[in-house]
Amino acid sequence: MNTITELAGAYSIHPHQTPAISGARPILTHHALHQLLSRQPLSQVPHTISAIFTLCGNAHATVSQLAMDTLSQAMAAPTPTLTDAQKQQLRLSTLHEHIQQVYLTWMDKNDAYTQQAWMNYLQQRSTQLEAHLKTWFSQHVLGQDLTEWWHTWRTDGTAALSHWTQTSPSACAKNARAHLYLTQWAHGGDTFIPNTSNLRVIHQHWQDESEFALRPHINDTPLESGVWSRTHIAHPMMDNAWTRMMARLVDAVELLMDTDANYLVTGCTRITEHTALAWTEMARGVLIHIVELNPTKTAIAQYSVIAPTEWNLHPQGRLAQTLSEEVDDNMAHIKALVSAFDPCVAFKIEGTASCTK
């Protein structure tokens, strides 16, 4: 495989089978990124990484740069942190990723009003004027005042989501209402919240298992990493597949209200003189980069990305269990269920000849 498209890979979904999920992203296999990055100047690595992972490219570049900055310093030096400008850029890029996904999956793109609203958004996005963006989101996504919606969510949690879904005239609320059947699936699930302890466990697994990035776990437990498991989320979002889907909307609202850019948590753990593990919360969950330099700290010795998709589509994870044991035979329902876990790569549903459309 020698093109970015081939390296991106894909997943296959096998309803009512065990395992119910197969496939992988070859770009994350052992040494794949090293082969692409080892001959590049270290200053170029974050730019190349963002070009390889075009979805959420800013988050990838931010984490890569944080690891590089950490390793450029002495072992005892304080770990670098993001500047206010970097934090705002990460916040806005994450927000825009959410809005794009809301438009692509929740809104009627054949509707003339929606098309005009989308053009207005694109024009306002280029100006980065937040007052315009908040107004646009209130009118075209929520169908009500943004601040009012946010306060209600902060007070009532998922009950507020349910009420908005049932009462708002917006196209997004209508879409959410049409997917309420997802409340019957994927209850429970263990989430990954980054801290010093579990990040070091991840590094140990990474050292011991050559393909760890393809099937991440913590002590044999596959966790979930999504916008439903933020460090600073006001209410738990792990009730079912529907609340996982709705978490994107909540996250977008939180980011719009987060003018100080402190909602998304980012950090870096220095493992050795030559190895660092940097991470950030981003549009699909927690993104981790593990960077190891050669003994002279002049080139990449090893580079791995551990991304939310590999947590969430783990063949022993909660989604796979639901697909094996609980989901019905409606192909649209299966697709919506998988999409609720927010994979960033293509997937196809196998063995669906008998599924209803």
C-alpha positions, -999 to +999 in steps of 0.1 A: +000+000+000+016+033-010-011+059-013-028+079+015-062+065+004-050+029+007-034+036+041-066+052+054-083+017+054-119+009+061-140-012+085-166-039+078-196-044+100-210-080+105-244-078+123-252-108+145-217-122+142-188-124+166-167-104+161-191-080+145-164-055+134-133-062+113-108-041+094-082-015+104-063+016+092-030+005+077-016+040+084-016+031+121+002-002+118+036-006+135+063+015+117+039+028+090+042+065+102+079+060+110+085+051+074+068+083+062+084+106+088+119+093+096+137+112+069+118+145+074+132+174+094+116+174+129+102+209+122+082+195+093+066+165+111+035+183+125+027+197+091+031+163+075+009+146+101-019+171+096-017+164+058-019+127+064-049+130+088-069+156+070-099+151+092-092+170+124-058+180+109-054+209+133-057+186+163-031+162+149-007+191+142-013+206+177-005+173+195+024+165+173+039+200+179+034+197+216+053+164+217+081+179+196+083+209+218+085+187+249+113+166+235+133+196+224+138+206+260+158+191+288+143+162+307+138+183+338+122+213+320+085+221+326+063+205+300+052+231+274+015+241+272-006+255+244-007+293+240-040+310+242-040+314+204-034+276+199-062+268+224-086+290+205-075+275+171-081+240+185-115+251+199-126+266+166-114+238+144-132+213+166-164+234+165-163+237+127-158+199+124-189+195+144-209+219+124-198+203+091-209+169+104-242+182+116-248+197+081-238+165+063-257+141+085-286+159+102-298+186+078-318+183+045-293+193+019-320+194-008-339+221+010-333+256-004-335+272+030-308+248+043-286+254+013-288+292+019-281+287+056-250+266+048-237+293+024-242+319+051-222+297+075-193+293+051-192+331+047-192+337+084-167+309+090-141+328+069-145+359+090-143+339+124-168+364+139-182+344+168-212+366+173-223+358+138-216+321+143-236+319+175-265+336+158-263+312+129-262+282+152-291+294+172-313+300+141-304+271+119-294+243+142-311+248+176-341+268+166-338+288+198-314+310+217-280+294+222-275+306+258-310+295+268-304+260+253-270+258+270-284+267+305-312+242+301-288+215+292-265+223+321-295+221+345-314+191+332-289+171+311-304+144+288-339+154+299-333+187+282-321+170+251-353+149+250-375+179+255-357+199+228-360+170+204-398+167+210-406+204+208-382+223+186-392+230+150-356+229+137-345+203+111-318+190+135-344+183+162-365+165+137-336+143+128-328+136+164-364+127+170-363+103+140-333+085+157-349+080+191-349+042+184-312+043+192-321+047+229-327+009+230-290+000+222-255+003+236-263+009+272-233+013+295-197+013+284-164+022+300-149+055+289-113+066+285-105+098+304-068+107+301-047+110+332-011+104+341-017+069+353-036+055+323-015+073+298+016+055+312-003+022+310-010+030+274+027+037+268+036+003+284+010-015+262+024+003+231+059-009+240+048-045+245+023-048+216+034-039+181-002-034+169-015-017+200-027+014+180-050-008+160-067-024+190-061-001+220-071-012+255-062-006+291-053-039+308-074-059+283-104-036+286-115-018+254-128+016+264-147+043+245-134+077+236-159+102+222-174+136+227-197+119+252-168+113+275-152+148+279-133+156+310-154+187+316-188+175+304-216+187+326-237+155+325-228+118+316-236+110+280-231+072+281-268+062+285-273+047+250-265+051+213-288+081+210-271+101+236-238+093+221-251+107+188-265+138+206-232+144+223-219+161+191-246+188+194-239+193+231-202+196+224-207+222+197-228+243+221-202+239+249-175+251+225-196+281+213-200+291+250-163+284+258-149+318+248-118+313+271-110+280+253-107+259+284-132+232+277-110+209+256-082+194+277-047+189+263-015+177+278+019+159+274+036+133+295+074+130+292+082+093+293+120+093+287+146+116+274+136+106+239+099+097+242+068+118+249+031+111+248+009+141+239-028+142+237-058+164+233-096+162+233-108+169+198-138+164+175-141+126+180-127+120+214-091+119+228-063+119+203-029+105+214+005+108+197+034+088+210+067+102+196+101+086+200+133+103+187+166+086+178+195+088+204+208+121+189+172+136+189+176+145+152+150+121+136+119+101+143+126+067+157+090+057+162+057+075+158+022+062+167-012+077+167-039+063+189-072+077+178-109+075+190-120+053+161-098+024+171-112+026+207-148+028+196-146+001+168-126-024+189-139-059+180-145-065+218-159-031+225-194-020+234-204-012+198-193-047+186-212-063+215-244-044+205-240-054+169-235-090+178-263-094+203-288-066+203-293-047+170-322-054+147-320-063+109-328-028+096-298-016+076-306+020+082-307+014+119-274-005+118-257+024+099-271+049+124-258+028+153-223+026+140-224+063+131-233+072+166-199+059+177-184+084+152-158+065+131-136+088+111-130+062+083-154+045+059-173+014+069-195-010+050-222-033+063-218-069+053-244-096+050-273-072+047-292-088+018-320-096+042-320-063+060-349-039+054-342-005+039 
